[in-house]
Amino acid sequence: MKTSLLGFGLLATSLTTIAAEPTPVINDFGYFYNVPAHVSDLSQAQFKIAFDVGDGAKHGEQNNPINSLARFINMHVAHGVKPENIQLALVVHGSASVDMLENSVYKSRFDVDNKNQSLITQLLANNTVVYVCGQSAMHMEVAAEQLIPGGKMALSAMTAHAQLQQQGYTLNPF
């Protein structure tokens, strides 16, 4: 009987937590935990953050470091930051460059769908700029016209980061 009551109590608590979850800005990506007792006052927070992703996903799988941008947006909006106060930049290089291929190109090259296209498209629609390192792209045989619409080809990842820093972006260390 105690086990049944405990199980019911945990289920009820879980359902209450699920019911209280805010609607995400980036759908189907960027899951996070609600932290009701955090010490940050985020009501006036403003973010300009660059994320660096160099490791590609296994073909046909989601690139989890790219998903971190969705987590950042969803988590902060759910905890009081206005969406317009979050400006993110994604700098993609190395083997992650192919994760920026538009789905038809990706599928013709790897025989599977690009699981990152929906994520990147939603990020682009939510105050995120995306740069692909031109040096890596040339090495990985990725042309500018093959990128997911909205992605931009930079001369290099180093160049993109330097220019983003000059624009006031900080580099996320994770």
Buried (B, 14 or more C-beta within 10 A) or exposed (E): EEEEEEEEEEEEEEEEEEEEEEEBBBEEBBEBEEEEEEEEEBEEBEBBBBBBBBEBBEBEEBBEBBBBBBBBBBBBBBBEBEEEBBBBBBBBBBBBBBBBBBBEBBBEBBEEBBBBBBBBBBBBEBBBBBBBBBBBBEEBEBEEEBBBEEBBBBEBBEBBBEBBEEEEBEBBEE
